[in-house]
Structure formats: structure tokens, C-alpha cells
């Protein structure tokens, strides 16, 4: 049987069951946030976890992030002081791609003064490392055809989903995370 996915406005997949992040997941997120590339990052890495109040003044005015981080969501970002300079909005699904635990990048953004410096790539690599630890099966992204993120997805070896070519994915179980750490170190050395 072939499962069909319905694309919803904004690039989401119609999913029946959200994955609620639990205390163990939150602990793993906090450990990674405080340890990954600790001495190499020029800007502060932050991961907003479920139920964190969102300060709209830290985000661009054109983006509505809601009042709190949802129970199946994280916002992974770099900050220059309190100002968010680059972020990814990520949602988790229990029965996402191929009916497996999936994380979806719903939105990515970088401040125009910080673009072309590798922040978006680096956030995705940090997310990949986190998904390995959280034992998530897939990371998906559904970029618009002309989106700049397509080049980033190519760089990070995302594949195109056969049943719907709008969906780009990484099978987390099949990747060599060392390759992504090497890519991150290359980016960090050029910042």
C-alpha cells in the first residue's frame, strides 16, 4: 500500500499523531545545547523547549511564532545578545515519514546581516546531531522550489522522497554523523 501525504499551506505534512517531547528528551536537548561546539561558537546557541514563553521582540516582526513553544516543537537558534540572528522551527511527529518518528523543519530564517556565514547549515547539523541522540528516524524539510535552503539540503545530503518530490529527507539511521561534524568544523573555521 502506498501512503500519500497531503501538503498543507506552509509546507507541512498532514500527520495524525504529534510526538510529545518528554522529560528524557528535554534532558538530552539541554545537555547537547550546553556541550556541542561549546568553545567554537561565536554566538550563543539556544534551544527553546516546549512550554517556553516566546519573546516576540527577539524574533523578526514578520514571523508569528505564537506565545509558547508547543509540546511537539523546539526552536533552535543562534543569538547575538538577546537578538535571534538565525533559527529553525522544528516539529516532531510520532508517525511521520514512512510512519516513523520524524522531525520536520517547518521554517528557517537568518537575519540579513548574518546571512551567507553558515549559520543555517550549522543549525541543521546541530539538529541532526540532536536527532541521532533522540532516536528520531527521519528529518524532513519541504522547501519551496526556489528556496535558498535547497542548496543547504543538497550540501547536507538530503534525498528527495519518491512519492512526493516536494519532500526532502534524511534517514537519520543511515547517516554517518562524523561526516556532519566534519562539515560543522569546516563552517566553524570559516566564521
PyMOL commands that set and color helices and strands:
alter all, ss='L'
color gray80, all
select helices_A, chain A and resi 23-35+56-58+97-99+112-114+119-134+149-155+172-174+177-190
alter helices_A, ss='H'
color red, helices_A
select strands_A, chain A and resi 7-8+12-13+44-48+73-80+83-93+102-110+138-141+159-160+168-171
alter strands_A, ss='S'
color yellow, strands_A
deselect
rebuild
show_as cartoon
